[in-house]
Amino acid sequence: MRAALLQLSLLLPSLLVGGAEPLPIDPLWKSESFRKSVTASYGIDSRIEPRITEDEAFYLDQSAEAMAGEDRAKAIEVLRRSSLLEDSPAMRFTLATLLFETGEPADAEESMKQFESALESFPNFRDAHRNLGVVLIRLGREEEARGHLVRALSLGSQDGLTAGLLAYCHARDGHHQAALDAYRLALITQPDESQWLLGEAQALMALERPREAASVLQSLIAASPDNSPAWLFQADAWIDQGEELRAAANLEIAYRKGALEADAIASLGHLYVQHGLADLAMERYEIAVHREPRLSTSRVVEIVEQFVASSDWGRAKTVKGWIEASPFHREALSPESGDRELVSRYTRARAVLELESGDTAAGAKLVEDWIRREPLDGLALLLLARFREEAGQTIEAAMLLEQAARIPKSAAPAHLAHGRLLVAAGDYQSALEHLEKSQELNPTESLARYVTAIRDLSGLK
């Protein structure tokens, strides 16, 4: 299964996840279920966690009183100043949790060290394993986090946070079935946590089960209509099922909520074009092209190519005008400094526009100038051959096609074009040699039928 939204005939990059990277975990830190899970671990379970002495309880109570008064700094200071801290895994655990909750990167680093110290003193400290896993994920160290989360589960942890974060680690490693199982375990105790629902849907997509993913996302959308990632991700699921118009509807809703960036708006435009809604597509394209952060030049060139491919010359020229009006895009398409492949694509699109506008000479010159710079650009050679054929210069066209046929990327279409050129000239035997070579390099049913038709027409075996 190809990545979602790459199944369209033109490039439509995945709007959210693509299937390889797991969903962003950042929203979790702000959720109510996360805060409840972490703060609930202030209580110590004496069966699997260190017992608290009377002296330790004194400082822990003082810290708790400060937290009750919403004075986190005082709660942290009480524990830091205690002479018992170094030898108390329970106090180190509580301090580490308080530090992590500040959200400051430096505090997260210290929190990690405090959890590690608590575990050195009490290796079976279940919630320390779990909370250390949380901190490590926040610090981007998922591989280390996974071991601590697994250990917390083996010690009896049954909370959704532990299972959900373990699922996230599995997703990062590409273990999608394990991720799905863990997300579903997390949802038993946290059924309304959107991060786990989104993760479950992503795992289903990665396992090529888009219909189930769409159903999961529909339940999330019904419960939380403002969850923009759910609308976007469900669009990917609709695309995987070939339901592009339903995907477009999802993206349009997300667009009207202000949740689409330029790249996704361009993808919405592509969907509209493919379903005959070119005017609406142009409205979205114009917004995408002029929105910040700026749409990449490659994506803008795609828009031109799409309209050229559908022979919509007027709209193609309009988008070409947007490119020419932008210093950023002009620089990116400069033959001297631009990306070779991108410049080649844009040059070919411009040349076709000139050809269809009736200025064959201008179009041919664009391609000729480019080929002088890049003589091994096979696709440009193919286009120049087309210009020569249009001008009646069939010998030169054939020579250009022979050059293009020696370049692997353009060999199959070059042999096909050369074969058709020879068919038009009545040289069926030579034409068949090229057509069969093209079929060998890139076999298709339509070309096989064409070869058979030429054989029947010519009487050649």
N, C-alpha and C positions, 0 to 999 in steps of 0.2 A: 504494500500500500504506500503510495506516495504521500508526502506530507500534505496536510490539509491546505486547501486553497492553491496547491500546485497542480491540481488535476485539471484546471481550466486550460484552454488551448494557449492562452497567453499567461505570462508570469503573474501570479497572484500570491505573493508571499503570505505565509500563515499569519493571521492577525494576532495570535496570542502565544501559542506554544510550539507549533510545528511538529510535535511528536517526540522530539529528542530531549529538550530541556524541560524540567518540571515547572509547574506554575510558580510565580514569585511568592515567596513565603512572607514577605514584609507585612502585608495587611494583618497577619495573625497577631503580631505583637500588640496591636491596638484593640483586639477583640475582647469582649467581656469574658468569654469562656477561657481565654488564655490567662487573664488576670486572676480569675477564680482558681484555676488549676495551680498556678504558681504560689499564690498567697496561701492556699490551703495547705501547702507543705511546711508552713511554720510549725505546725503541731508535730511532735515526734512520736512515731509508732515504736514502742519499746521492744516489740517482738523482733524487729529487723533493723532497728536504728538505735543509736547509743542512748543509754539511760541518762537522765539529767540529774545532776547533783543539786543540793539545795543552793549552793553558791552560784552555780550556773543559772538556776531558775531565777535568782535575784536579778541578774543582769538581763536575762531574756525578758523578764516581766517589765523591767524599766524600759527596755527597747520597745516592747509591745505598747506600753503606755504612750511613748513618744509617737509611735505610728498611729495610735488611736487619735492623737491630737494633730495628725497630719504633719508632723515634724520629722521628716525622713532623715534630715541631716543629723538631728539629735539622736535618732534611733541608731544610726550608723556609728556616731561618735561614742555612744555608750559602750558598744561592743568593741570598738577599736581600742579604747582606753583600758579595757579590763585586762588585768594580769592573767586571767584564766584563758584568754582567747587562744593562745598558742597550743594549749593542751586540750582544748574542747572542740571536738568535731561538731557538736550541736551548735555551738556559738559561731564557729566558722561557717557552717551551713547557712545559718540565719543571716550573718553578715553578707555572705556571697549572694544570697537571694535579694537582699535589700539593695546591694550595689548594682546588680543586673537590672533591677527595675528602674533605676534612674535613666536608663537609655543612653548613657554616655559611653563612647567607645573605650575610654581609659578605665572607667568603672567595670566594663565588661571584661577587660583583660584581668583586672584584679579579682573580679568575681570568679573567673575561671581558676585562678591560682588558689583561691580560698576553698573552692569545691574540691580541687585536687588534693589539697592538704587534709581536708576532712576525710577523704577516701583513703588516704595513707594511714590514718589512725583507725578508721573503721571501714574496711573494704566492702562490707555488705550494706552500706548505707544506701538504701534503695532510692530515696528521693534525691540524694546527692548525685547519684548516677543520672537520674532523669534530668535534674536541673542543669547539670554539667553538659549533658547532651543539648539542652536548649541553648545554653550560652555558646557552645561550639558552633552550632548552626548559625546563630546570630553573627558569629565571627567568620562565617564562610568555611568552616572546617568540618564539612559533613562526614568525611570518612572517619574521622576520630569520633564524631558524635554517635555514629551508628552503633559502635561497640558498647557505649554507655547506655544507650536506649534499649538495646537487646538485653543488657544485664539488668536494667530496671524491670523489664518485663519478666525475666526469669526469676526475679526476686518477688514477684507478685503484683507489680504495678498493673492496675486495670483502668487507668484514666485514659481518656481519648487523646490527650496531648502527647503522651508517650508514643502511642501507636501511630498517631497522625504524623509526628515528626520522623518516626522510623520509616513510614511510607514515603515521606519526602526524600529521605536518604536513598531508599531503594529506587525511586524515580530518577534521582540524579545519576545512579549507576546503570540505568537502563533495564532494571529488573522489574518489568511492568506487572507481571502476575503477582510478585511479592508485594509490590506497591499497592495493587488493587486489594489484596487480602488485608493489608495493614490499614488502608483507608477505611475499609468496611468495618474492621474491628474498632477503629476510632469513632466511627459514627454510631456505634452501639451506645456509648455514654455521652457523645456530643453530637446528637443527630442534626442540630441546626448550624453547625460550624461550616460556613461557606467554603473555607479553604479545603476541608476534607471532601466536600461534595465536588468541588472543582477538580481536586486531585483524583477522585474516583472516576470522574468523566474523562480526564486525560488518560488515565491508565486504560480505560475501555477503548479509547481511540487508538492508543498505541497497540492494543491487542486486536485491532481491526473489528471493533464492535461499536460502530458509530451510532447505530440505532439505539442501543442501550445508553450510550453517552448522551444522546439528545434527550432521552427520557429523564435521566438524572438532572440534566440542566434545566429541563422544563419545570420540574418540581421546585428547583431553586429559584427560577425566575418568578414562578407563581407566588412563592413565599416572599421574595425580595425583588420586586420589579426594577429597583434602582441598581441592581448588581450588574454593572456594565460588563465586567469580564465574562459573566455567564452568557450574556447576549452575544458577545464576540466569539466565545468558544463554541457556542451552539451553532453559530454560522459555519464554523469549520466542520462540525458534524453534519450539517445539511449538505455541504459541498461534497463530503465523502460519500454521501448517499445519492449524489447527482441532483439534488434539489436546490439549484442555484437561486431560484426566485425566493425561496424561503430564506436562504442565506442573505440575499439582498434586503429582504424585509428586516431581518435582525440587525444588519449593519445600518440601515436607514434609521431604525429606532435609536441605536447607539449614537449615530451621528447627531440626531436631534437632541439627544441628551448631552451633547458636547463631549462625548467620550472617545471620539475617533481622532487619531493623529493623521497627518497628511498621507502617510503610506496606506493606511487602511481606507481612507476616503478615495484614494486612487483605485484600490481594489474594488470598492463599491462601484466606481465609474466603469471599470472593466465588466462587471456583472451586468450593468445596465446596457452597455453596448452589445453584449452577446445576446441580449433578449430584445433588441430592437428599440431601446429607449435612449437613443443617441442624444436627444436634447437634454434629458435629465442627467445623462452621463457628463455632458459638457459643463453643466452647472457644478457638478461635484469635482470634475477635473480642475476647473478654474480655481475653486477654493483650495484644492490640494496643492496646486502649483504655487499659489501665492501665500500659503500659510507658513507660519514658523512653528516648530523648526522646519527648515526647508526640505521639500521633497527632493530626493536624490536625482541627479541628472539622468541616471540610468532609467529611473522610473518614468521621467518625463519623456524620454526617447521611446519608451514602451508605448506611451499613449499615441505618439506620432505613428509608430509602426502599426498599431492596432487599426487606426483609421486608414492608413495606406493599404493594409491587408484587406480591408473591407471596401476599398475604392471610394472612400468618403474623403475626397480631395479637399473640399472646403474646410472641414473640421481639422484635417491634418495640417493644413496651412495655418489655421488659427493657432494651433498648439506650437507649431514651428515659430510663429511670431512671438509667443510667450518665451520661448527659449532664447530667441535673438534679442529680446528686450532685457534679458537678465545677464549682468556681468558674470555672475557666478557660473551659470550654465555655459556661457560662451567660453569661459576659461577652461571649464571641464571638457569642452569639446574642441579645444584648440589642437590642431594636428601636431604642434610642437610639444605640447605639455600634457595633452589629454591621454586617457586610457585608449590603447590601440583598438581594442575590440569595440569599445563604445563609439569611438570616432568613426570606425568602419560602418557600424550599424546606422549611425545618423547620416553619414555621407550617402549610403545606399538609399535611405528613405528620402532624402532631399533630391537625389537624382531621379527617383521614380516620380516624385512630384513634378519635377521639370519636364519629364517625358510626357506625363499625362496632361500637362498644361500646354503641350505642343512645342515646347522649346527643347527639342531633342539634342541640339548642339550643346546647350548649357548643361543639360544633365550628363551628357557624355564627358564633358570637360571636367565636371566635378569628380567623376570616377577616375578619369585619366590622371588627374593631378594626385589623387590619393594613391593610385597604383604606382606612380613614380616613387612615392615614399615607401609603400608597402607592396612590393612586387609579388609577394607570396600570399596575398589576401585572395584566396580562391573565390569567395563569394562576390567580391568586387569584380574579379575577372568574369564571372558568370554574368553579372549585370552589364558590364561593358560589351560582352558578346551579344547581349540582347539589343543594346543600342546599335551595334554594327549590323545585326540582322534586320532591325527596323529600317536602317538606312540602305538596305540592299547589298551590304558588303559581306556576303556570306563566306567568302574565303577567309577574310580577317576574323569573322566570328568563329569559324571552325578552328583557327589557330589559337584563339583565346580559350576556347573550350578544351583544346588539347593541353594547354598550360594548366588550366584549372583541374583537369583530370589527374595531373601528377601530384596534386596536393590532397592528402588524405581527407581532410575535412570537407572538401568540395568535390571529391572524385565521383560519388554516386550521382549527384545532380548534374555534373558536367557531362558524364556519359549519356544521361537521359536527354539533356538538351541537344547534345551532338547527334544522338540517334534521331530525334525529331527533326532536326535540321536536314539530315540526310533523307529522311522519309519525304519531306517536302520537295527535295531535289530528285526523288525517284530512285535513289541508290539504296534499295532495300537490303541488299546483302551486307553492305557496310553499316547500315543503320542497325541491323539486327545484332551485329557484333557489339556495338556500343550499348544497345538496350539490354542485351543479356549481361553485359558487364555491370551495368547499373543494378540489374535485378540481383546479381550475385552479391554486390556490396550492400544493397539495401532492399531486400525482397519485400514486395507488396503484392496484394491480389490484383490491384488495378493495373500495375505494370505487367504482371503475368498475362492478364487478358489482352493488354495492348500488344505485347509481343506475339501472342497467338494470332491476333487479328492481322498483324503485318505479315506473318508467315502465310496465312490464308490468302491475303491480298496478293502477295508476290509469287505464291506457288512454291516458295522455298521450304525445304525440309530441315 
